[in-house]
């Protein structure tokens, strides 16, 4: 089985500074490690990290789930690597942010556009 691609990049959607580290992997691989649930299959990852981001390639329908913040990204990589071979790709996937949430008591944030 080929290594799981894990994307590592910076994105402006998660903090006022506009330079937040984000890490994503294909949603099916994330579900294999953290479990599914939720609208997008994101509930297991959200429970583990207190938040989740979901990106989708509109043309192919491929979905990615992940976390933001340097420490969360490092932990995400370690935990994925404990279950499978990974390859870190230092760029964003060809996908756009469609959903993110935090467990801070605020409602989920669908992304417009």
C-alpha positions, -999 to 999 in steps of 0.1 A, spaced: 0 0 0 14 34 -9 21 59 19 -7 82 30 -2 117 18 -2 142 47 -3 178 36 15 205 57 9 242 47 0 276 61 -35 290 58 -52 323 67 -86 310 77 -78 299 113 -63 329 130 -61 367 127 -24 365 120 -32 347 87 -3 323 89 -15 292 107 0 258 102 -25 233 88 -21 196 83 -45 174 64 -48 138 52 -74 120 30 -106 116 50 -108 78 46 -73 75 62 -83 99 90 -114 78 97 -93 46 98 -73 61 127 -97 83 146 -131 68 137 -159 85 118 -192 102 127 -205 136 120 -217 151 88 -184 148 70 -169 118 90 -150 143 110 -163 136 146 -135 112 157 -108 137 148 -127 166 163 -130 147 196 -93 138 197 -81 174 190 -110 197 201 -115 208 165 -113 198 129 -110 212 94 -125 196 63 -113 205 28 -129 192 -5 -118 191 -41 -149 202 -59 -140 184 -92 -131 150 -78 -151 151 -46 -120 140 -26 -122 151 10 -94 158 35 -96 163 72 -71 177 96 -60 201 123 -44 235 126 -16 247 149 20 235 149 16 213 180 -16 197 167 0 191 133 30 174 149 7 152 170 -15 144 140 16 133 120 28 111 149 -6 94 154 -11 87 117 24 74 114 18 50 143 -9 33 122 4 37 86 32 49 64 29 86 56 45 110 32 45 147 42 38 170 13 48 207 20 18 223 2 -19 224 3 -39 198 -15 -60 209 -45 -90 215 -23 -108 243 -5 -119 247 31 -156 237 34 -160 233 71 -143 237 104 -153 236 141 -139 239 175 -151 224 208 -151 258 224 -189 258 227 -193 278 195 -214 263 166 -196 248 136 -185 272 109 -196 263 73 -173 281 49 -189 304 23 -178 306 -13 
